[in-house]
Amino acid sequence: QFSKMEAETRERIERMRRNDPTITVLYLGAEGIGDDEACELAEAFKGNTALKELFLHGNNIRTAGAVALAEA
């Protein structure tokens, strides 16, 4: 689970997964996110109503990850 990411980033993602209302913006730029991690993120988004903005610049997300995120 997001093993390449910093502990602080993993904690923010877990808070977002729990629908923490204070997580409205999530910056995940240059975190080494590829398709596998993007698919995990997409699963974490399900049921989240608080997140309004997501920044993923500088990662290695390809078609499979982008589709998963778009469908989340």
KOLGU-4560 file (N, C-alpha, C; in nm, 3 decimals, padded with zeros to 5 digits):
<recs>
<n_xx: 00.082 n_yy: -00.119 n_zz: 00.000 ca_xx: 00.000 ca_yy: 00.000 ca_zz: 00.000 c_xx: 00.086 c_yy: 00.124 c_zz: 00.000 mol: A seq: 1 type: GLN>
<n_xx: 00.102 n_yy: 00.184 n_zz: -00.113 ca_xx: 00.172 ca_yy: 00.310 ca_zz: -00.124 c_xx: 00.309 c_yy: 00.305 c_zz: -00.058 mol: A seq: 2 type: PHE>
<n_xx: 00.377 n_yy: 00.192 n_zz: -00.069 ca_xx: 00.503 ca_yy: 00.173 ca_zz: 00.002 c_xx: 00.613 c_yy: 00.269 c_zz: -00.042 mol: A seq: 3 type: SER>
<n_xx: 00.604 n_yy: 00.323 n_zz: -00.163 ca_xx: 00.707 ca_yy: 00.415 ca_zz: -00.211 c_xx: 00.691 c_yy: 00.555 c_zz: -00.153 mol: A seq: 4 type: LYS>
<n_xx: 00.576 n_yy: 00.585 n_zz: -00.097 ca_xx: 00.547 ca_yy: 00.720 ca_zz: -00.050 c_xx: 00.594 c_yy: 00.743 c_zz: 00.093 mol: A seq: 5 type: MET>
<n_xx: 00.614 n_yy: 00.868 n_zz: 00.124 ca_xx: 00.652 ca_yy: 00.908 ca_zz: 00.259 c_xx: 00.539 c_yy: 00.874 c_zz: 00.357 mol: A seq: 6 type: GLU>
<n_xx: 00.574 n_yy: 00.852 n_zz: 00.482 ca_xx: 00.475 ca_yy: 00.818 ca_zz: 00.585 c_xx: 00.368 c_yy: 00.927 c_zz: 00.597 mol: A seq: 7 type: ALA>
<n_xx: 00.408 n_yy: 01.053 n_zz: 00.587 ca_xx: 00.312 ca_yy: 01.164 ca_zz: 00.598 c_xx: 00.210 c_yy: 01.159 c_zz: 00.484 mol: A seq: 8 type: GLU>
<n_xx: 00.256 n_yy: 01.127 n_zz: 00.365 ca_xx: 00.166 ca_yy: 01.117 ca_zz: 00.250 c_xx: 00.070 c_yy: 01.000 c_zz: 00.269 mol: A seq: 9 type: THR>
<n_xx: 00.120 n_yy: 00.887 n_zz: 00.314 ca_xx: 00.033 ca_yy: 00.771 ca_zz: 00.338 c_xx: -00.073 c_yy: 00.804 c_zz: 00.442 mol: A seq: 10 type: ARG>
<n_xx: -00.036 n_yy: 00.881 n_zz: 00.545 ca_xx: -00.132 ca_yy: 00.919 ca_zz: 00.648 c_xx: -00.242 c_yy: 01.008 c_zz: 00.591 mol: A seq: 11 type: GLU>
<n_xx: -00.205 n_yy: 01.103 n_zz: 00.505 ca_xx: -00.306 ca_yy: 01.190 ca_zz: 00.442 c_xx: -00.402 c_yy: 01.107 c_zz: 00.357 mol: A seq: 12 type: ARG>
<n_xx: -00.349 n_yy: 01.009 n_zz: 00.286 ca_xx: -00.434 ca_yy: 00.924 ca_zz: 00.202 c_xx: -00.529 c_yy: 00.842 c_zz: 00.290 mol: A seq: 13 type: ILE>
<n_xx: -00.480 n_yy: 00.791 n_zz: 00.401 ca_xx: -00.566 ca_yy: 00.715 ca_zz: 00.492 c_xx: -00.675 c_yy: 00.804 c_zz: 00.551 mol: A seq: 14 type: GLU>
<n_xx: -00.641 n_yy: 00.928 n_zz: 00.584 ca_xx: -00.742 ca_yy: 01.021 ca_zz: 00.634 c_xx: -00.847 c_yy: 01.050 c_zz: 00.527 mol: A seq: 15 type: ARG>
<n_xx: -00.802 n_yy: 01.063 n_zz: 00.403 ca_xx: -00.895 ca_yy: 01.086 ca_zz: 00.292 c_xx: -00.984 c_yy: 00.963 c_zz: 00.274 mol: A seq: 16 type: MET>
<n_xx: -00.927 n_yy: 00.845 n_zz: 00.288 ca_xx: -01.003 ca_yy: 00.720 ca_zz: 00.276 c_xx: -01.114 c_yy: 00.715 c_zz: 00.381 mol: A seq: 17 type: ARG>
<n_xx: -01.087 n_yy: 00.769 n_zz: 00.499 ca_xx: -01.187 ca_yy: 00.772 ca_zz: 00.607 c_xx: -01.283 c_yy: 00.889 c_zz: 00.594 mol: A seq: 18 type: ARG>
<n_xx: -01.273 n_yy: 00.963 n_zz: 00.483 ca_xx: -01.360 ca_yy: 01.076 ca_zz: 00.454 c_xx: -01.343 c_yy: 01.188 c_zz: 00.556 mol: A seq: 19 type: ASN>
<n_xx: -01.219 n_yy: 01.212 n_zz: 00.597 ca_xx: -01.187 ca_yy: 01.321 ca_zz: 00.689 c_xx: -01.227 c_yy: 01.452 c_zz: 00.623 mol: A seq: 20 type: ASP>
<n_xx: -01.318 n_yy: 01.529 n_zz: 00.682 ca_xx: -01.365 ca_yy: 01.653 ca_zz: 00.620 c_xx: -01.258 c_yy: 01.762 c_zz: 00.609 mol: A seq: 21 type: PRO>
<n_xx: -01.146 n_yy: 01.746 n_zz: 00.679 ca_xx: -01.040 ca_yy: 01.847 ca_zz: 00.670 c_xx: -00.949 c_yy: 01.825 c_zz: 00.548 mol: A seq: 22 type: THR>
<n_xx: -00.961 n_yy: 01.709 n_zz: 00.483 ca_xx: -00.881 ca_yy: 01.682 ca_zz: 00.363 c_xx: -00.963 c_yy: 01.718 c_zz: 00.240 mol: A seq: 23 type: ILE>
<n_xx: -00.953 n_yy: 01.844 n_zz: 00.200 ca_xx: -01.026 ca_yy: 01.890 ca_zz: 00.081 c_xx: -00.933 c_yy: 01.906 c_zz: -00.039 mol: A seq: 24 type: THR>
<n_xx: -00.803 n_yy: 01.917 n_zz: -00.012 ca_xx: -00.703 ca_yy: 01.928 ca_zz: -00.118 c_xx: -00.593 c_yy: 01.828 c_zz: -00.087 mol: A seq: 25 type: VAL>
<n_xx: -00.550 n_yy: 01.754 n_zz: -00.187 ca_xx: -00.445 ca_yy: 01.653 ca_zz: -00.168 c_xx: -00.337 c_yy: 01.675 c_zz: -00.274 mol: A seq: 26 type: LEU>
<n_xx: -00.218 n_yy: 01.710 n_zz: -00.229 ca_xx: -00.103 ca_yy: 01.731 ca_zz: -00.317 c_xx: -00.018 c_yy: 01.604 c_zz: -00.317 mol: A seq: 27 type: TYR>
<n_xx: -00.011 n_yy: 01.539 n_zz: -00.431 ca_xx: 00.069 ca_yy: 01.418 ca_zz: -00.443 c_xx: 00.164 c_yy: 01.429 c_zz: -00.562 mol: A seq: 28 type: LEU>
<n_xx: 00.216 n_yy: 01.547 n_zz: -00.583 ca_xx: 00.307 ca_yy: 01.569 ca_zz: -00.694 c_xx: 00.442 c_yy: 01.504 c_zz: -00.670 mol: A seq: 29 type: GLY>
<n_xx: 00.498 n_yy: 01.443 n_zz: -00.775 ca_xx: 00.631 ca_yy: 01.382 ca_zz: -00.772 c_xx: 00.648 c_yy: 01.283 c_zz: -00.657 mol: A seq: 30 type: ALA>
<n_xx: 00.548 n_yy: 01.199 n_zz: -00.637 ca_xx: 00.551 ca_yy: 01.099 ca_zz: -00.530 c_xx: 00.587 c_yy: 00.960 c_zz: -00.583 mol: A seq: 31 type: GLU>
<n_xx: 00.620 n_yy: 00.949 n_zz: -00.710 ca_xx: 00.654 ca_yy: 00.819 ca_zz: -00.767 c_xx: 00.531 c_yy: 00.733 c_zz: -00.791 mol: A seq: 32 type: GLY>
<n_xx: 00.417 n_yy: 00.796 n_zz: -00.808 ca_xx: 00.292 ca_yy: 00.722 ca_zz: -00.827 c_xx: 00.284 c_yy: 00.671 c_zz: -00.970 mol: A seq: 33 type: ILE>
<n_xx: 00.262 n_yy: 00.541 n_zz: -00.982 ca_xx: 00.241 ca_yy: 00.478 ca_zz: -01.112 c_xx: 00.099 c_yy: 00.427 c_zz: -01.120 mol: A seq: 34 type: GLY>
<n_xx: 00.073 n_yy: 00.341 n_zz: -01.216 ca_xx: -00.063 ca_yy: 00.289 ca_zz: -01.234 c_xx: -00.113 c_yy: 00.212 c_zz: -01.112 mol: A seq: 35 type: ASP>
<n_xx: -00.028 n_yy: 00.129 n_zz: -01.051 ca_xx: -00.072 ca_yy: 00.050 ca_zz: -00.935 c_xx: -00.117 c_yy: 00.141 c_zz: -00.821 mol: A seq: 36 type: ASP>
<n_xx: -00.036 n_yy: 00.242 n_zz: -00.791 ca_xx: -00.070 ca_yy: 00.334 ca_zz: -00.683 c_xx: -00.192 c_yy: 00.418 c_zz: -00.719 mol: A seq: 37 type: GLU>
<n_xx: -00.204 n_yy: 00.456 n_zz: -00.846 ca_xx: -00.321 ca_yy: 00.533 ca_zz: -00.890 c_xx: -00.448 c_yy: 00.451 c_zz: -00.873 mol: A seq: 38 type: ALA>
<n_xx: -00.441 n_yy: 00.322 n_zz: -00.900 ca_xx: -00.558 ca_yy: 00.235 ca_zz: -00.880 c_xx: -00.592 c_yy: 00.225 c_zz: -00.732 mol: A seq: 39 type: CYS>
<n_xx: -00.490 n_yy: 00.219 n_zz: -00.646 ca_xx: -00.514 ca_yy: 00.218 ca_zz: -00.501 c_xx: -00.578 c_yy: 00.350 c_zz: -00.457 mol: A seq: 40 type: GLU>
<n_xx: -00.530 n_yy: 00.460 n_zz: -00.512 ca_xx: -00.590 ca_yy: 00.590 ca_zz: -00.481 c_xx: -00.736 c_yy: 00.593 c_zz: -00.523 mol: A seq: 41 type: LEU>
<n_xx: -00.765 n_yy: 00.542 n_zz: -00.640 ca_xx: -00.903 ca_yy: 00.541 ca_zz: -00.689 c_xx: -00.993 c_yy: 00.464 c_zz: -00.593 mol: A seq: 42 type: ALA>
<n_xx: -00.944 n_yy: 00.353 n_zz: -00.540 ca_xx: -01.022 ca_yy: 00.277 ca_zz: -00.441 c_xx: -01.044 c_yy: 00.359 c_zz: -00.315 mol: A seq: 43 type: GLU>
<n_xx: -00.941 n_yy: 00.433 n_zz: -00.275 ca_xx: -00.950 ca_yy: 00.516 ca_zz: -00.154 c_xx: -01.051 c_yy: 00.629 c_zz: -00.171 mol: A seq: 44 type: ALA>
<n_xx: -01.070 n_yy: 00.676 n_zz: -00.295 ca_xx: -01.164 ca_yy: 00.786 ca_zz: -00.320 c_xx: -01.309 c_yy: 00.745 c_zz: -00.306 mol: A seq: 45 type: PHE>
<n_xx: -01.336 n_yy: 00.619 n_zz: -00.322 ca_xx: -01.475 ca_yy: 00.574 ca_zz: -00.319 c_xx: -01.537 c_yy: 00.607 c_zz: -00.183 mol: A seq: 46 type: LYS>
<n_xx: -01.646 n_yy: 00.676 n_zz: -00.186 ca_xx: -01.713 ca_yy: 00.714 ca_zz: -00.062 c_xx: -01.666 c_yy: 00.845 c_zz: -00.003 mol: A seq: 47 type: GLY>
<n_xx: -01.560 n_yy: 00.904 n_zz: -00.061 ca_xx: -01.511 ca_yy: 01.031 ca_zz: -00.009 c_xx: -01.590 c_yy: 01.145 c_zz: -00.071 mol: A seq: 48 type: ASN>
<n_xx: -01.643 n_yy: 01.230 n_zz: 00.015 ca_xx: -01.720 ca_yy: 01.344 ca_zz: -00.033 c_xx: -01.652 c_yy: 01.477 c_zz: -00.002 mol: A seq: 49 type: THR>
<n_xx: -01.542 n_yy: 01.474 n_zz: 00.072 ca_xx: -01.475 ca_yy: 01.597 ca_zz: 00.115 c_xx: -01.371 c_yy: 01.647 c_zz: 00.016 mol: A seq: 50 type: ALA>
<n_xx: -01.300 n_yy: 01.556 n_zz: -00.052 ca_xx: -01.191 ca_yy: 01.595 ca_zz: -00.141 c_xx: -01.244 c_yy: 01.673 c_zz: -00.260 mol: A seq: 51 type: LEU>
<n_xx: -01.188 n_yy: 01.791 n_zz: -00.282 ca_xx: -01.230 ca_yy: 01.877 ca_zz: -00.393 c_xx: -01.122 c_yy: 01.894 c_zz: -00.498 mol: A seq: 52 type: LYS>
<n_xx: -00.995 n_yy: 01.888 n_zz: -00.457 ca_xx: -00.884 ca_yy: 01.907 ca_zz: -00.550 c_xx: -00.777 c_yy: 01.801 c_zz: -00.526 mol: A seq: 53 type: GLU>
<n_xx: -00.723 n_yy: 01.750 n_zz: -00.636 ca_xx: -00.617 ca_yy: 01.650 ca_zz: -00.631 c_xx: -00.508 c_yy: 01.691 c_zz: -00.728 mol: A seq: 54 type: LEU>
<n_xx: -00.385 n_yy: 01.696 n_zz: -00.681 ca_xx: -00.272 ca_yy: 01.733 ca_zz: -00.766 c_xx: -00.178 c_yy: 01.614 c_zz: -00.778 mol: A seq: 55 type: PHE>
<n_xx: -00.156 n_yy: 01.569 n_zz: -00.901 ca_xx: -00.076 ca_yy: 01.450 ca_zz: -00.927 c_xx: 00.038 c_yy: 01.475 c_zz: -01.026 mol: A seq: 56 type: LEU>
<n_xx: 00.075 n_yy: 01.598 n_zz: -01.045 ca_xx: 00.180 ca_yy: 01.629 ca_zz: -01.143 c_xx: 00.312 c_yy: 01.560 c_zz: -01.109 mol: A seq: 57 type: HIS>
<n_xx: 00.388 n_yy: 01.530 n_zz: -01.212 ca_xx: 00.522 ca_yy: 01.474 ca_zz: -01.192 c_xx: 00.524 c_yy: 01.328 c_zz: -01.152 mol: A seq: 58 type: GLY>
<n_xx: 00.419 n_yy: 01.254 n_zz: -01.179 ca_xx: 00.415 ca_yy: 01.112 ca_zz: -01.149 c_xx: 00.419 c_yy: 01.032 c_zz: -01.279 mol: A seq: 59 type: ASN>
<n_xx: 00.411 n_yy: 00.901 n_zz: -01.268 ca_xx: 00.421 ca_yy: 00.812 ca_zz: -01.383 c_xx: 00.289 c_yy: 00.740 c_zz: -01.410 mol: A seq: 60 type: ASN>
<n_xx: 00.180 n_yy: 00.812 n_zz: -01.400 ca_xx: 00.048 ca_yy: 00.753 ca_zz: -01.420 c_xx: 00.021 c_yy: 00.741 c_zz: -01.570 mol: A seq: 61 type: ILE>
<n_xx: -00.012 n_yy: 00.621 n_zz: -01.612 ca_xx: -00.040 ca_yy: 00.594 ca_zz: -01.752 c_xx: -00.191 c_yy: 00.571 c_zz: -01.770 mol: A seq: 62 type: ARG>
<n_xx: -00.228 n_yy: 00.510 n_zz: -01.877 ca_xx: -00.370 ca_yy: 00.494 ca_zz: -01.911 c_xx: -00.450 c_yy: 00.421 c_zz: -01.805 mol: A seq: 63 type: THR>
<n_xx: -00.402 n_yy: 00.306 n_zz: -01.758 ca_xx: -00.479 ca_yy: 00.227 ca_zz: -01.660 c_xx: -00.503 c_yy: 00.306 c_zz: -01.533 mol: A seq: 64 type: ALA>
<n_xx: -00.402 n_yy: 00.375 n_zz: -01.483 ca_xx: -00.419 ca_yy: 00.455 ca_zz: -01.362 c_xx: -00.511 c_yy: 00.573 c_zz: -01.384 mol: A seq: 65 type: GLY>
<n_xx: -00.498 n_yy: 00.638 n_zz: -01.500 ca_xx: -00.583 ca_yy: 00.754 ca_zz: -01.530 c_xx: -00.729 c_yy: 00.713 c_zz: -01.542 mol: A seq: 66 type: ALA>
<n_xx: -00.754 n_yy: 00.600 n_zz: -01.604 ca_xx: -00.893 ca_yy: 00.551 ca_zz: -01.618 c_xx: -00.949 c_yy: 00.520 c_zz: -01.480 mol: A seq: 67 type: VAL>
<n_xx: -00.874 n_yy: 00.453 n_zz: -01.396 ca_xx: -00.921 ca_yy: 00.420 ca_zz: -01.261 c_xx: -00.955 c_yy: 00.546 c_zz: -01.183 mol: A seq: 68 type: ALA>
<n_xx: -00.870 n_yy: 00.647 n_zz: -01.192 ca_xx: -00.895 ca_yy: 00.773 ca_zz: -01.122 c_xx: -01.016 c_yy: 00.844 c_zz: -01.177 mol: A seq: 69 type: LEU>
<n_xx: -01.031 n_yy: 00.844 n_zz: -01.308 ca_xx: -01.144 ca_yy: 00.911 ca_zz: -01.371 c_xx: -01.277 c_yy: 00.846 c_zz: -01.333 mol: A seq: 70 type: ALA>
<n_xx: -01.274 n_yy: 00.715 n_zz: -01.313 ca_xx: -01.397 ca_yy: 00.643 ca_zz: -01.280 c_xx: -01.429 c_yy: 00.644 c_zz: -01.131 mol: A seq: 71 type: GLU>
<n_xx: -01.335 n_yy: 00.690 n_zz: -01.050 ca_xx: -01.356 ca_yy: 00.689 ca_zz: -00.904 c_xx: -01.457 c_yy: 00.793 c_zz: -00.861 mol: A seq: 72 type: ALA>
</recs>
